[in-house]
Amino acid sequence: MNSPFRSVSRLALTAALAVGFAIAASPAAAQSLIRDTEIEEILARDAEPILKAAGIDAKSVEIVLIGSKELNAFAGPRVMGFNTGLILESDDPNELQGVIAHEVGHLAAGHSARRGEMSSAGMKPFLLTMGLGVLAALAGSPEAAAGLAGSASYFGTLGALGYSREQEGRADQAGAALLDKAGLSGKGLAEFFDNFRYQEVFDEARRFAYFRSHPISSDRIESLRRKVEVQPNYNKKDSPEAMAEHAVMKAKLDGFLNPGVAITKYDEKATDYPSRYARAIAYYQLKEPDRALKLVDALLQEQPTNPYLWELKGQILFEFGRTEEAETPQRKSVELKPEAPLLRVNLGQTLIALDDKKKVLEGVAELKRALTHEEDNAVAWRLLAEAHDKLGEDGLARLATAEYNFYIGDKRQARVFAMRAREMLARGTPEWRRATDIVLVAEPTREDLRDLAREGSVADNRR
């Protein structure tokens, strides 16, 4: 995970959040945005058959993980979000897939959110803020995401994404059809709603957010149950592999978000993998690195090719000041999963921290590889700025800082650093042109535009 949840107890942030399980908390909303490669991949596998059944390219949909105890989820064009509370409340993959199918059902049915609510909330600001906040958080920048997600009522607007009861019923039916088309059971969809039917009797302030925006009723649940019970896949069970992944995902979330509870919830004598994984993470979060490492090493004896265990070991060592020791496990995690940019960012961070020129140069290469997959990863840009500064490459350091500010949404600072970079970089180089692009996009002043226009005229005359 990357520490990812780094020394945080859950909605509390520490300044040293890393990139794996990076958390960005918004104090105003008491929610956070999280990055974790392992969990994102599990959620993507859960969603893929449903999206495919709906005719949606799963690779075009970004998975957003929101740290909140509230039961909530949402789906929109090219994005799907899950609250950690929803995941932890789901008993098995099929229940979670039921919620996914319901949300995709809204998209498939072409439903629009309630016009009045979205008008008052402001859909345009929501989309802008969600995009910037998600970018910052997904890039691992907690401070930026907190500000962006907190502005323009990010989470408040999510609450306004409600639908009429008629639309909810249609989404149920569409979701059930999608599950069956995907070869999945609709039982989990009906059971999830049934488990929380009592929410209907609570007042608005006491209901889970999901059921404030997705009203349920006994009639609706019974109609859904009748629909799924006659489908051919109703009695189909989750595969052992899917059940195991679901248990790992919940254990990981518990360990990072509820470490004190996890120590009790997952018995010390338990021999199953999720329990030991959760306890290792919990000890790490409770600042007992030696106990955490002992558990991780035991797990690695059994699963030496698990990249996330190597990632966890490296992050524990890095966070507790054992940087040189962290290099080997982080290299191993990248070796085992070279396509995961977050793992490369972790390795790059460690190499840069070693203060050896050769290592710093290698760290730069790792960060650049990560950025080829996620060019909007703000943490990678911030670390790249640090590396270039150590190497005495002032122009590149300022350009990387401009990129960092650009991707966390601070256009003014992006422009300032891009202008400084332009002064230091060789005119006409790709880096100089990129700095110029940032100036043009990031709210250029009249003076900037005049200077850029003058430069263009000079260049034309020289041709």
ZITA-V482093 format. One record per residue. SS is DSSP state (a for helix, b for strand, c for the rest). D_FIRST is the distance of its C-alpha to the first C-alpha in Angstrom with 2 decimals. Layout:
SS_D_FIRST + SS_D_FIRST
This chain:
c_0.00 + c_3.60 + c_5.62 + c_5.41 + c_7.62 + c_9.23 + c_12.46 + c_13.14 + c_14.83 + c_14.44 + c_16.66 + c_17.38 + c_16.11 + c_16.07 + c_17.21 + c_14.50 + c_11.51 + c_9.29 + c_8.13 + c_4.56 + c_4.69 + b_8.20 + b_11.05 + b_14.63 + b_17.22 + b_20.78 + c_23.11 + c_25.88 + c_24.13 + c_21.95 + b_19.17 + b_16.08 + b_14.19 + b_10.45 + b_8.24 + c_5.42 + a_6.75 + a_6.93 + a_8.55 + a_10.53 + a_11.88 + a_13.00 + a_14.67 + a_16.21 + a_17.67 + a_19.06 + a_20.64 + a_21.95 + a_25.10 + a_26.09 + a_25.82 + a_27.73 + a_30.36 + c_30.79 + c_31.33 + c_28.22 + c_26.26 + a_22.71 + a_21.49 + a_23.08 + c_21.17 + b_18.07 + b_15.73 + b_15.22 + b_13.23 + b_15.26 + b_14.59 + c_17.99 + c_19.81 + c_22.36 + c_22.76 + c_22.70 + b_21.94 + b_23.62 + b_24.33 + b_26.08 + c_26.98 + c_23.95 + b_21.45 + b_20.29 + b_18.62 + b_17.42 + b_17.36 + a_14.99 + a_18.34 + a_19.65 + a_16.91 + a_17.31 + a_21.06 + c_21.22 + c_22.51 + c_21.68 + a_20.66 + a_24.27 + a_24.35 + a_21.37 + a_23.05 + a_26.21 + a_24.87 + a_23.57 + a_27.04 + a_28.78 + a_27.06 + a_27.69 + a_31.16 + a_31.84 + a_31.05 + a_33.08 + c_35.92 + c_35.91 + c_35.72 + c_35.77 + c_34.56 + c_37.43 + a_39.51 + a_40.61 + a_37.22 + a_35.61 + a_38.65 + a_38.36 + a_34.62 + c_34.99 + a_33.15 + a_33.23 + a_31.57 + a_28.94 + a_28.10 + a_28.10 + a_25.96 + a_23.48 + a_23.19 + a_22.81 + a_20.49 + a_18.15 + a_18.41 + a_17.65 + a_14.65 + a_13.24 + c_14.01 + c_12.07 + c_15.42 + a_15.59 + a_19.20 + a_20.38 + a_18.84 + a_20.29 + a_23.66 + a_23.68 + a_22.38 + a_24.79 + a_27.68 + a_29.86 + a_28.82 + a_25.62 + a_24.74 + a_28.43 + a_29.23 + a_26.67 + a_28.78 + c_31.80 + c_30.57 + c_32.85 + c_35.18 + c_38.59 + a_39.12 + a_40.73 + a_37.75 + a_35.43 + a_37.71 + a_37.77 + a_33.98 + a_33.96 + a_36.45 + a_34.74 + a_31.39 + a_33.20 + a_34.86 + a_31.64 + a_30.09 + a_33.26 + a_33.44 + c_29.91 + c_31.09 + c_29.15 + c_30.66 + c_31.46 + a_31.60 + a_28.16 + a_29.17 + a_32.31 + a_30.85 + a_28.11 + a_30.83 + a_33.19 + a_30.87 + c_31.02 + a_34.59 + a_35.62 + a_33.81 + a_36.90 + a_39.07 + c_37.05 + c_38.01 + c_35.89 + c_34.40 + c_33.22 + c_31.77 + c_28.14 + a_27.68 + a_27.17 + a_30.62 + a_32.26 + a_31.56 + c_31.88 + c_35.01 + c_35.66 + c_38.93 + a_40.37 + a_42.26 + a_39.22 + a_37.30 + a_40.37 + a_40.88 + a_37.34 + a_37.75 + a_41.03 + a_39.42 + a_36.59 + a_38.69 + c_40.97 + c_38.37 + c_38.22 + c_34.51 + c_34.69 + c_34.42 + c_31.74 + c_28.86 + c_25.15 + c_24.44 + a_23.01 + a_20.08 + a_19.40 + a_19.87 + a_17.45 + a_14.65 + a_15.64 + a_15.58 + a_12.07 + a_10.94 + a_13.21 + a_12.28 + a_8.62 + a_10.19 + a_12.90 + a_11.12 + a_9.50 + a_12.53 + c_15.30 + a_14.80 + a_18.57 + a_19.26 + a_16.69 + a_18.49 + a_21.62 + a_20.54 + c_19.00 + c_21.95 + c_21.78 + c_24.09 + c_22.12 + c_21.44 + c_19.38 + a_15.84 + a_14.28 + a_16.20 + a_15.21 + a_11.47 + a_11.99 + a_14.22 + a_12.13 + a_9.48 + a_12.68 + a_14.46 + a_11.90 + a_12.31 + c_15.99 + c_16.27 + c_17.21 + a_15.30 + a_17.92 + a_17.67 + a_13.89 + a_14.34 + a_17.28 + a_15.50 + a_12.71 + a_15.66 + a_17.57 + a_15.03 + a_14.92 + a_18.68 + a_18.57 + c_15.90 + c_16.21 + c_15.19 + c_11.78 + a_9.56 + a_6.25 + a_8.29 + a_9.43 + a_6.33 + a_5.85 + a_9.59 + a_9.93 + a_8.13 + a_10.29 + a_13.21 + a_12.95 + a_12.82 + c_15.66 + c_17.80 + c_17.67 + a_17.02 + a_19.20 + a_17.54 + a_14.04 + a_15.54 + a_16.15 + a_12.81 + a_11.27 + a_14.39 + a_13.95 + a_10.62 + a_12.58 + a_15.62 + a_14.25 + c_12.80 + c_14.93 + c_15.00 + c_11.43 + a_12.22 + a_8.94 + a_8.60 + a_12.24 + a_11.97 + a_9.94 + a_12.71 + a_15.32 + a_14.59 + a_15.10 + a_18.14 + a_19.70 + a_19.38 + c_21.38 + c_24.48 + c_25.97 + a_27.48 + a_26.70 + a_23.01 + a_22.99 + a_24.62 + a_22.08 + a_19.31 + a_21.35 + a_21.50 + a_17.76 + a_17.41 + a_20.38 + a_19.00 + a_15.91 + a_18.51 + a_20.57 + a_18.02 + c_17.13 + c_20.10 + c_19.32 + c_16.11 + a_17.61 + a_15.26 + a_16.10 + a_19.70 + a_19.62 + a_18.37 + a_20.93 + a_23.58 + a_22.87 + a_23.19 + a_26.40 + a_27.77 + a_27.36 + c_29.14 + c_31.92 + c_31.39 + a_32.24 + a_32.79 + a_29.48 + a_27.71 + a_29.46 + a_28.79 + a_25.01 + a_25.38 + a_27.42 + a_24.75 + a_22.17 + a_24.68 + a_25.66 + a_22.27 + a_21.74 + c_25.24 + c_27.31 + a_30.06 + a_32.49 + a_30.37 + a_29.37 + a_33.10 + a_33.95 + a_31.61 + a_32.56 + a_36.20 + a_35.65 + a_33.89 + a_36.87 + a_39.22 + a_37.53 + c_36.66 + c_39.34 + c_40.97 + c_40.39 + c_37.25 + a_34.24 + a_32.44 + a_35.51 + a_35.77 + a_32.15 + a_32.90 + a_36.00 + a_34.16 + a_31.89 + a_35.07 + a_36.68 + a_33.86 + c_32.78 + c_35.93 + c_38.41 + c_41.41 + a_44.95 + a_45.30 + a_42.24 + a_43.68 + a_47.11 + a_45.83 + a_43.82 + a_46.87 + a_49.06 + a_46.79 + a_46.98 + a_50.77 + a_51.00 + a_48.89 + a_51.12 + a_54.25 + a_53.01 + c_52.57
